[in-house]
Amino acid sequence: MDRFDFEQQIMTCWNVVEDVKTIGSAIDSGKLSNDTLHNALIGIETLYQMKFEKLFEMFEVLVRRGDFK
């Protein structure tokens, strides 16, 4: 793991913006029931909780190794 891997993980976390836009478009088109919308939001919450935890774990490793000064 290096700083490049860390930067890549940051970029994957930014996908949340596109995911929210996708849900917004589906809402606008009337294609989501309340149940489906609720499940989609729970899924995004869970997925990004895992992604941000991975990102922070990578950060902690890189700090301990002295890769950030």
C-alpha positions in Angstrom: 0.0 0.0 0.0 1.3 3.4 -0.9 0.1 7.0 -1.4 -1.1 6.1 -4.9 -3.4 3.4 -3.4 -4.6 6.0 -0.8 -5.4 8.5 -3.6 -7.3 5.8 -5.5 -9.4 5.0 -2.4 -10.2 8.7 -2.0 -11.5 8.7 -5.6 -13.7 5.7 -5.0 -15.3 7.5 -2.0 -16.2 10.4 -4.3 -18.5 8.1 -6.2 -21.1 8.8 -3.6 -21.9 12.0 -5.5 -22.7 10.1 -8.7 -24.7 7.5 -6.7 -26.9 10.2 -5.2 -27.4 11.7 -8.6 -28.5 8.3 -9.9 -31.1 8.0 -7.1 -32.2 11.5 -7.7 -32.8 10.8 -11.4 -34.8 7.7 -10.5 -36.9 9.7 -8.1 -37.6 12.3 -10.7 -38.7 9.7 -13.2 -41.1 8.2 -10.7 -39.4 4.8 -11.0 -38.8 4.2 -7.2 -41.3 3.2 -4.7 -40.8 4.4 -1.1 -39.6 0.9 -0.2 -37.1 0.8 -3.0 -35.8 4.3 -2.3 -35.4 3.4 1.4 -33.5 0.2 0.6 -31.2 2.1 -1.9 -30.3 4.7 0.6 -29.6 2.1 3.3 -27.4 0.3 0.7 -25.5 3.5 -0.1 -25.1 4.3 3.6 -23.6 0.8 4.3 -21.4 0.8 1.2 -19.9 4.2 1.9 -19.4 3.4 5.6 -17.2 0.5 4.5 -15.4 2.6 1.9 -14.6 5.4 4.3 -13.5 2.9 7.0 -11.1 1.4 4.5 -9.8 4.8 3.5 -9.2 5.8 7.2 -7.4 2.5 7.8 -5.1 3.1 4.9 -4.5 6.6 6.2 -3.5 5.3 9.6 -1.1 2.8 8.1 0.6 5.4 6.0 0.9 7.8 8.9 2.4 5.1 11.1 4.9 4.3 8.3 5.8 8.0 8.0 4.6 8.4 4.5 2.9 11.7 5.5 4.9 14.4 7.0 
